[in-house]
Structure formats: structure tokens, C-alpha cells
Amino acid sequence: MISIRIKNLSPYKTETTQAKVRLSSNELPLRLPEEAKQKIAQEVAKIPINKYPDPEAEELKDVLSEHFGVKRENLVLGNGSDELIYYLSIAIGEFDSGVFYPIPSFPMYQISARMLGRKRIEVPLNQDMDIDLEASLRAIKDSSPILAFLSYPNNPTGACFSREKIERIREEGLFTVIDEAYFHFSKKSFLKDALSREDTVVLRTLSKIGMAGLRVGILIAKEDVAYEINKMRLPFNITYPSQVIAKLMLTEFYPLIEECVSTVIKERDRLFQVLSQMEGVKPYPSDANFILFRSSVPADRLHVELLRRGVLVRNVSYMAGLEGCLRVSVGLPEENDAFLEALEDSLKNFTP
Ligand SMILES: *Cc1c(COP(=O)(O)O)cnc(C)c1O
């Protein structure tokens, strides 16, 4: 009795392999000091876990609205932005209208569309990992999708798409979701558009700034758009501990996060420089906290060689146009050094 839509899906893959240095999931390498952990433990101990949490997460929303400089009414919270991507895929247009996104990009856009049986309009990126505007406009004319997902910066390629191209695509009448999961590393945003237009929303998340375990995603939209999306939110989708800990992290411990983010930005630029100089390696420019790179040796084998040296990165070489590519998250200086050393050593040991 299970729908063919669901039977045709494969389970979501994440990297669970153990490794000394894990640079595969774009997490922030935040190390909380003991006092901070103690404080969190104290606050968590006060939670009446027999009680439901605040269904609207008002206190957390207050902190988030201040943080993003928007009103509380502009926000919808999700159990990660994954959940918000799913909600948007249900809410925007009817199921017989299509969903547009460039590929390769974040897998949830495809998964959500498939789950709902919606037509997928997938257009390969150009050589520079930017939107292929001509091909996109042609595909949009042919299939009239109603919803566009744009990862900005794009995961797994790293850079932001050109703003003008996004605006041009939106002009075709698509409801445009700008997924700014890596905003803190790019500082580029469509927030103003999301606050002033009915056809644009922005997604943010706490996952890439040190709180992936809390599962808090944020949709920012005009009040009336946010109001509609909020209707379909599952009640209590943000757990009590997540509400309490996220609030604490974004207030009392935010300086720790800011410091770590700026370290990662510096390290990203260093890593890019070093990779650029390495023979047989071509890194792609990144506005995020990870770097995509292509190597002259088979990616599957390089991935294993790195792992044998204790370093786990993400193998993205199976994705369209990413043959020979791996994606490395930017970690702490010593983790990045371990990665660079393992990479150099692996490449040396490859016999053509
Ligand atoms: C990591 C990531 C997310 C975050 O998803 P969460 O569910 O909030 O953890 C969303 N979009 C993109 C493009 C990402 O890379």
C-alpha cells in the first residue's frame, strides 16, 4: 500500500564513518568552554519535560528576530531548515506544478519534490558553477515551474550564484526560496527582498553556526506569507531543550560563535590558497564554510586514502558535473593542517 512516490526514494545518506578529523558535514568546529557547558546543563535541568514546549517558541523567536533585525511575525521556525524546505514544497503552488533548482545543489529540494510527486526542473550549472541562465529560462518556458530553490551560497559548490541571474529567473513568476544556510560566512543576502516581496523568502539555520544538534531552521518572509506557512507547521516542532539552548547560545554565548565563525572564514581563505598551489588540485572559490575541489586522481580512491590517514571529507563525485570532486568542511587550523597533510601524502602515493 506504500505509495510508489515513496518506494522510489532512497533513504537520506549521511556520512557516519568514524574518523579522527571529521570535515564532512559543514559543522562549525565550536568548542564550548566548561563554564558554558555547565550553564547549559543548569538551564536544561530546569525544563519540565513532562510538559509540552511553547508551540510558537515565542521567547526564541524574540531572540531570533532581534538577531536578524526583523519582526517576530516575519518568522516561521522549523525542525531544521530541512523541515521548512518540505513545508514550502507542500505550500507553494499545486502539486501538478513543477519545482525548479540548479544541479548539483542541496539534496532536500529534490527529495521534497519527489516525495510529493512534483515535477522537477533540474538545470545543470555552468563551468563556473553559476546558474546557466539561458538553459534555465528555456527549461522554465518549457515546464512552467512555480517554485524555485536556490542555495545561496550553493552547497556543494561553495560560491553564491550571481544575483542578477536569480532576479531574472524570479521575473518568470517563480516563488523564489533563497536558502542562506551559510549566510554567516557569505554575508550576502536577499533579506530585503524577503521582507518586501510576496514572491521571495529566505531560509536561515542555526546548524552551520554551531547548533546542528538543536535542529532549528528559520524562514523569513513578509508577515502575510509567514502567517500562511506557519499554519501548516506541526505543533511543537521545536523541542523544549532546543528552544532553551538556542536562546542561551544566541545571547550569552554568541561572542564564542562569532569568534569561531571568523576563524573559519580566515581558515577558508588560507585553505583555498594552499589548495590552489597544490599540483593536481583545483579548488573552487567559496563563500561558505567548505571548499569543493577537483583532483586529477579518482575521487573514490582519494576519499578512501584520506580516510586511511584519519581525515573524513564528503565524496560528492557522484553528483552531476562533479566527477573527481570532493568537498571539505573548514575546521580549526590544526584540523585543516591535518587535512592538507593527508591530501598531500595521499596524492604522492598515487601511481598513475
Ligand atoms: C546544511 C544546509 C541546510 C541546513 O539544514 P538544517 O536542516 O537546518 O540543518 C539547509 N540548506 C543547505 C543548502 C545546507 O547546506
The ligand as an SDF file (V2000), in Angstrom:
LIG
                    3D

 15 15  0  0  0  0  0  0  0  0999 V2000
   23.2210   22.4740    5.8080 C   0  0  0  0  0  0  0  0  0  0  0  0
   22.2020   23.0420    4.9120 C   0  0  0  0  0  0  0  0  0  0  0  0
   20.9260   23.2980    5.3680 C   0  0  0  0  0  0  0  0  0  0  0  0
   20.6380   23.0860    6.8140 C   0  0  0  0  0  0  0  0  0  0  0  0
   19.6610   22.2450    7.0940 O   0  0  0  0  0  0  0  0  0  0  0  0
   19.1810   22.1050    8.5980 P   0  0  0  0  0  0  0  0  0  0  0  0
   18.0140   21.2290    8.4200 O   0  0  0  0  0  0  0  0  0  0  0  0
   18.8060   23.4820    9.0840 O   0  0  0  0  0  0  0  0  0  0  0  0
   20.2790   21.5090    9.3840 O   0  0  0  0  0  0  0  0  0  0  0  0
   19.9940   23.8520    4.5060 C   0  0  0  0  0  0  0  0  0  0  0  0
   20.3270   24.1680    3.2580 N   0  0  0  0  0  0  0  0  0  0  0  0
   21.5690   23.9670    2.7780 C   0  0  0  0  0  0  0  0  0  0  0  0
   21.9080   24.3830    1.4160 C   0  0  0  0  0  0  0  0  0  0  0  0
   22.5310   23.3830    3.5950 C   0  0  0  0  0  0  0  0  0  0  0  0
   23.7520   23.1490    3.1250 O   0  0  0  0  0  0  0  0  0  0  0  0
  1  2  1  0
  2  3  1  0
  2 14  2  0
  3  4  1  0
  3 10  2  0
  4  5  1  0
  5  6  1  0
  6  7  2  0
  6  8  1  0
  6  9  1  0
 10 11  1  0
 11 12  2  0
 12 13  1  0
 12 14  1  0
 14 15  1  0
M  END
$$$$
